[in-house]
Amino acid sequence: MIRITVTLPEPKDREGFDNHYFGTHLPLIKALPFVEEVTVNKVFESNNLEFTPYLIAQFSFKSKSMMEESLASSHGGQLYSDVENLMNFLSGPPRIVFSETLGN
């Protein structure tokens, strides 16, 4: 399983961010071809970080090739284009990690 984990910093405008993220950005993630599972978690406490995280979003694919095809699709292009809109609300860039599940 391939997982993309996006850690979003505390927004400058929580209400505007929440409206845009849950109303526009999250539906774009869910519309990606081959996406298996999408979860969004709100951070209530963190330790040893150089920034204050607000949300952690994760979405997964069965394989790296499916992820690559999905992100290269027109839906992936729409998702990447919307990151610029999301940045209007954030205090800094999202942190993105691409990982593979081991041993399961």
N, C-alpha and C positions, 0 to 999 in steps of 0.2 A: 504494500500500500504506500502510495506517495502522498505526502501531506504538505500543504502550504500553510504556514502559520504567520499571521500578520498581527503585530502588536502595534496598536494605535495609541499615540500619546494623548494626554489630557487636552481636550479641545479648548480653543479660545472662547467658543460659543457653543456650549453643550446642547442647547435646544436646537440651534441651526444644524449642528453636526448630526444629532440624533435624527432629525427630520430627513436630512439628506441621506445619511447612511442607511437607515432602515426603510426609507421610502424609495430610494433610487439605487444605491450601491449594492446593498444586499440582494435585491432581486436580480441584478446583473450577475452576481456570483452564482446564484442559484440557477440561472439560465445557461451557464457554461455547459457545453457538450461534455459528456462523460463524468461530470462531477458526481461523486458518490454520496458524500456526507458534508453538511455545512453546519458548523456550530459557532456561536458567538457568546463569549463570556465577558461579563463586566467585572473589572478588577476592583476589589474592595481593600486589598492590602498587598504590598510588595516589599521585598527586601533586596538590598545590594544592587540596585539599578541606578543608572545615571540619569534616568528620566522617570516621570510619573506615568505609568500606563493607565489607559482608560478602558479599552476593549482589547480582547484577544480573539481574533477570528481564525478558524481553521477550516480548510476544505480539502477533501481528499479525492484521489483518483486511483484506479486499479494499477496503473503502470506509469512510468515516466513518459513513455511515448504518447499515451492518452492525455497526460497533462500538457505536454508540448503541443499536441494537435489542438487541444482545447484552447490554450492561451494564444495560439496563432490564428484561431478562427475569428470571424467577424464579431462574435460575442466577446471573445477575449480582447479584441481591439476596442470595443465599447467600454469594457471594464477598465482597461489601461487609460483610456481617454478620460474617464470619470475621476481618476485619481487626482487630476488637476483641480477639479471642482471640490473634492474632499479636502485638499490642501488649504482651501480658503478658510476652513474651520479649525485646522490643527495648529498646535504650537510648534510642531516639528514633523519631520518625515516619519512615515510608518517604518517599522523594522520588519523585514520579510525573511523568513527562513524556509528553505525547501528541504524536506527530509524524507527518508525512507524508513518504514517500520521494519525492525529486525526481529527475527526469532518467533514470529507468530504464525 
